[in-house]
Amino acid sequence: MLKAIWMSDPHFAHEGDIMGHDPRVRLQAAIDHINQHHHDARFCVISGDMVNRGSEADYEALSKLLNQLVIPVLPMVGNHDDRLIFRSKIPVPDLCMENFIQFSVSTPEGWVLCLDTQKHGSDAGEFCAQRRAWLRRALTDAGSTPVYIFLHHPPMPLGLPMQDSENMENGEAFLDMLSEFECVKYLFIGHVHRAITGTVKGIPFSTMRSILYQAPAPRPDWNWETFKPAEEASSLGVLTIVNEAVNLQFEQICKFEHGVRPAI
């Protein structure tokens, strides 16, 4: 059996609030929840947007906070991250690609692949030829071994206002490649700050709520000028896999009011 914790989009900052939410209080609540209830997990995947501004001070403070976790961390890059500073401040697995924060981890239930979908200078994502070649080799080498993929940017539309324009560019080609390999069993996606499940090209997927703040539901319609975080509490995912059977539980880590600045 594999038990793992999945959190996403902490948007950490060493000072100040983000969208009226305190990222230090929220991440501390997540760490405390994991240490108390899930210290038996194999690792914790954080699927991108580790920090909000990509500064050295933010990564240094984030690293110190993550050191409190009693389980290993698999950190991933998102559109808010800075790869160079990230690599200098946050430990990554030994098998990580040299130019990208992309790596594989062997587990008793198969391979976990953590992909780098960042496009420099853009909120949208990409998956360049070098990263595609790495992924194709990994999937080919896996053969019949199950593969579970984590990525930040969705490679498909999800019907969320404004956010589909910030998905992975050429996502259709990415999904076409995945569909060639029967070993690909599940996609775990960050970025959208909402919990959504479905299938795409026959592959099941789930997205994850943010540790910091949640995006509103698609209706009533909204845009970035009218955007206001939903009054929904933060949660993380508790993932168990047994013989290719995937179970993902969403667990609330604190009350919505915890770490939220009162409206004036």
C-alpha positions as CSV (number, residue, x, y, z in Angstrom):
1,M,0.0,0.0,0.0
2,L,1.0,3.6,-0.6
3,K,-0.2,6.3,1.6
4,A,0.8,9.9,0.7
5,I,-0.3,13.4,1.5
6,W,-1.1,15.9,-1.2
7,M,-1.2,19.6,-0.6
8,S,-1.1,22.4,-3.2
9,D,-0.6,26.1,-3.8
10,P,0.5,27.3,-0.4
11,H,1.6,30.7,-2.0
12,F,3.8,31.2,1.0
13,A,5.1,34.6,2.0
14,H,7.4,35.4,5.0
15,E,5.3,38.5,5.8
16,G,2.0,40.0,4.9
17,D,-1.3,38.5,3.7
18,I,-2.3,37.1,0.4
19,M,-5.9,37.7,-0.7
20,G,-6.7,38.5,3.0
21,H,-5.3,35.1,4.1
22,D,-2.2,34.6,6.3
23,P,0.0,32.0,4.4
24,R,2.1,31.3,7.5
25,V,-0.9,30.4,9.7
26,R,-2.5,28.3,7.0
27,L,0.6,26.3,6.2
28,Q,1.4,25.8,9.9
29,A,-2.2,24.4,10.3
30,A,-1.5,21.9,7.5
31,I,1.8,20.8,8.9
32,D,0.3,20.4,12.4
33,H,-2.5,18.3,10.9
34,I,-0.2,16.1,9.0
35,N,2.2,15.5,11.9
36,Q,-0.7,14.7,14.2
37,H,-2.8,12.5,11.9
38,H,-0.7,11.3,9.0
39,H,2.8,10.8,10.3
40,D,2.6,7.3,8.8
41,A,2.4,8.6,5.2
42,R,5.3,7.9,2.9
43,F,5.7,11.5,1.7
44,C,3.9,14.8,1.1
45,V,3.6,16.1,-2.4
46,I,3.2,19.9,-2.8
47,S,2.0,20.5,-6.3
48,G,3.4,23.9,-7.1
49,D,3.2,27.6,-6.2
50,M,5.3,27.0,-3.2
51,V,5.6,30.8,-2.7
52,N,3.7,33.8,-4.0
53,R,6.4,36.1,-5.1
54,G,9.5,33.9,-5.6
55,S,11.8,35.8,-3.3
56,E,14.8,34.4,-1.4
57,A,13.3,35.4,2.0
58,D,10.1,33.6,1.2
59,Y,11.9,30.4,0.2
60,E,14.1,30.5,3.3
61,A,11.2,30.9,5.6
62,L,9.2,28.3,3.8
63,S,12.1,25.8,4.0
64,K,12.3,26.3,7.8
65,L,8.6,25.7,8.2
66,L,8.6,22.6,6.0
67,N,11.4,21.2,8.1
68,Q,8.8,20.7,10.9
69,L,7.1,18.0,8.8
70,V,7.8,14.5,10.1
71,I,7.5,13.0,6.6
72,P,9.6,13.8,3.5
73,V,8.4,16.5,1.1
74,L,8.2,16.3,-2.7
75,P,8.2,19.9,-3.8
76,M,7.0,21.0,-7.2
77,V,7.2,24.2,-9.2
78,G,4.3,26.4,-10.2
79,N,3.8,29.7,-12.1
80,H,4.5,31.8,-9.0
81,D,7.8,30.1,-8.3
82,D,11.4,31.0,-9.3
83,R,13.2,27.8,-10.4
84,L,16.7,29.1,-9.6
85,I,15.9,30.4,-6.1
86,F,13.7,27.3,-5.5
87,R,16.6,25.0,-6.3
88,S,19.0,26.9,-4.0
89,K,16.7,26.9,-1.0
90,I,14.4,23.9,-1.2
91,P,15.8,20.3,-1.3
92,V,14.8,18.3,-4.4
93,P,15.2,14.5,-5.0
94,D,18.5,13.3,-6.3
95,L,16.9,12.1,-9.6
96,C,15.6,15.6,-10.4
97,M,16.3,16.9,-13.9
98,E,19.1,19.4,-14.1
99,N,17.2,22.3,-15.7
100,F,13.7,21.6,-14.4
101,I,12.1,20.6,-11.1
102,Q,10.9,17.3,-12.6
103,F,11.5,13.9,-11.0
104,S,10.3,10.3,-10.4
105,V,9.9,8.4,-7.1
106,S,9.5,4.7,-6.8
107,T,6.8,3.4,-4.4
108,P,5.5,-0.1,-3.5
109,E,2.5,0.7,-5.8
110,G,4.3,2.0,-8.8
111,W,6.0,5.2,-9.9
112,V,5.1,8.7,-8.9
113,L,6.1,11.3,-11.5
114,C,6.2,15.0,-10.5
115,L,6.3,17.2,-13.5
116,D,7.5,20.8,-14.1
117,T,4.9,22.7,-16.2
118,Q,6.2,26.2,-15.6
119,K,6.5,28.6,-18.5
120,H,8.9,31.4,-17.5
121,G,7.2,34.8,-17.2
122,S,3.7,33.4,-17.7
123,D,0.8,32.2,-15.5
124,A,0.0,29.7,-18.2
125,G,2.0,26.4,-18.4
126,E,4.0,24.6,-21.0
127,F,5.7,21.2,-21.5
128,C,8.7,21.6,-23.7
129,A,10.5,19.0,-25.9
130,Q,13.1,18.3,-23.2
131,R,10.5,17.7,-20.6
132,R,8.4,15.6,-23.0
133,A,11.4,13.4,-23.9
134,W,12.1,12.8,-20.2
135,L,8.4,11.8,-19.6
136,R,8.3,9.5,-22.6
137,R,11.4,7.7,-21.5
138,A,10.0,7.4,-18.0
139,L,6.7,6.0,-19.2
140,T,8.4,3.6,-21.7
141,D,10.7,2.4,-18.9
142,A,7.8,1.8,-16.6
143,G,6.3,-0.8,-18.9
144,S,3.4,-2.4,-17.0
145,T,4.3,-0.7,-13.7
146,P,1.5,1.7,-12.7
147,V,2.4,5.4,-13.0
148,Y,0.7,8.3,-11.1
149,I,1.4,11.8,-12.3
150,F,1.4,15.1,-10.4
151,L,1.5,18.4,-12.3
152,H,0.7,22.0,-11.6
153,H,-1.1,23.3,-14.7
154,P,-4.2,21.5,-16.1
155,P,-3.7,20.2,-19.6
156,M,-7.5,20.4,-20.3
157,P,-10.3,23.0,-19.8
158,L,-12.1,22.7,-16.5
159,G,-14.9,25.2,-17.0
160,L,-13.6,27.7,-14.5
161,P,-13.9,31.5,-15.3
162,M,-10.6,33.0,-16.5
163,Q,-8.5,30.1,-15.3
164,D,-8.7,27.9,-18.5
165,S,-6.7,30.6,-20.2
166,E,-3.9,29.8,-17.8
167,N,-3.8,26.0,-18.4
168,M,-0.9,24.1,-20.0
169,E,-0.3,25.2,-23.6
170,N,-0.6,22.4,-26.1
171,G,-2.3,20.3,-23.4
172,E,-4.1,18.2,-26.1
173,A,-0.8,16.9,-27.4
174,F,0.4,16.2,-23.8
175,L,-2.7,14.1,-23.2
176,D,-2.4,12.4,-26.5
177,M,1.1,11.2,-25.4
178,L,-0.2,10.0,-22.1
179,S,-3.0,8.1,-23.7
180,E,-0.4,6.0,-25.6
181,F,0.7,4.4,-22.3
182,E,-1.6,2.0,-20.3
183,C,0.7,2.4,-17.3
184,V,-0.7,6.0,-16.7
185,K,-3.4,5.5,-14.0
186,Y,-4.2,8.9,-12.5
187,L,-3.4,12.6,-12.8
188,F,-3.2,14.9,-9.8
189,I,-3.4,18.6,-10.7
190,G,-2.8,21.9,-8.8
191,H,-3.2,25.5,-9.8
192,V,-7.0,25.9,-9.9
193,H,-7.6,26.2,-6.1
194,R,-10.7,24.0,-6.4
195,A,-11.5,20.3,-6.0
196,I,-12.6,18.8,-9.3
197,T,-12.7,15.2,-10.5
198,G,-13.3,13.6,-13.8
199,T,-11.7,11.7,-16.7
200,V,-9.8,12.9,-19.8
201,K,-9.0,10.6,-22.7
202,G,-9.9,7.7,-20.3
203,I,-7.5,8.9,-17.6
204,P,-9.0,9.8,-14.2
205,F,-7.9,13.1,-12.7
206,S,-8.4,15.2,-9.6
207,T,-7.5,18.8,-8.8
208,M,-6.7,20.1,-5.3
209,R,-7.9,22.9,-3.1
210,S,-5.2,25.4,-2.1
211,I,-3.7,25.4,1.4
212,L,-4.1,29.2,1.4
213,Y,-7.4,30.3,-0.3
214,Q,-10.0,28.8,-2.6
215,A,-11.3,30.0,-6.0
216,P,-15.0,30.6,-6.3
217,A,-17.3,28.1,-8.0
218,P,-18.0,28.8,-11.8
219,R,-21.4,30.4,-11.1
220,P,-22.1,33.2,-10.5
221,D,-19.6,34.2,-13.2
222,W,-16.4,36.1,-12.2
223,N,-13.2,37.5,-13.6
224,W,-9.9,38.7,-12.1
225,E,-11.3,42.2,-11.5
226,T,-14.3,40.8,-9.5
227,F,-12.4,37.9,-8.0
228,K,-12.9,37.3,-4.3
229,P,-11.8,34.1,-2.5
230,A,-14.6,31.7,-1.7
231,E,-15.4,31.4,2.0
232,E,-14.3,27.8,2.0
233,A,-11.8,26.2,4.4
234,S,-8.4,24.9,3.3
235,S,-8.0,21.2,2.8
236,L,-5.4,18.6,1.7
237,G,-5.6,15.2,0.2
238,V,-4.9,11.9,1.8
239,L,-4.1,9.5,-1.0
240,T,-4.0,5.7,-0.6
241,I,-3.3,3.3,-3.5
242,V,-3.6,-0.5,-3.2
243,N,-3.3,-2.7,-6.3
244,E,-4.0,0.3,-8.6
245,A,-7.1,1.2,-6.6
246,V,-6.9,5.0,-5.9
247,N,-8.7,6.5,-2.9
248,L,-8.4,10.3,-2.4
249,Q,-9.9,11.8,0.8
250,F,-10.2,15.6,1.1
251,E,-9.5,16.7,4.7
252,Q,-10.2,20.1,6.1
253,I,-7.1,21.4,8.0
254,C,-8.7,24.3,9.9
255,K,-11.8,26.5,10.1
256,F,-12.3,29.0,7.3
257,E,-11.7,31.9,9.8
258,H,-8.3,30.6,10.8
259,G,-5.7,33.0,9.4
260,V,-8.3,35.1,7.5
261,R,-8.2,38.9,8.0
262,P,-11.7,40.2,9.0
263,A,-13.3,42.2,6.3
264,I,-13.5,45.9,7.0
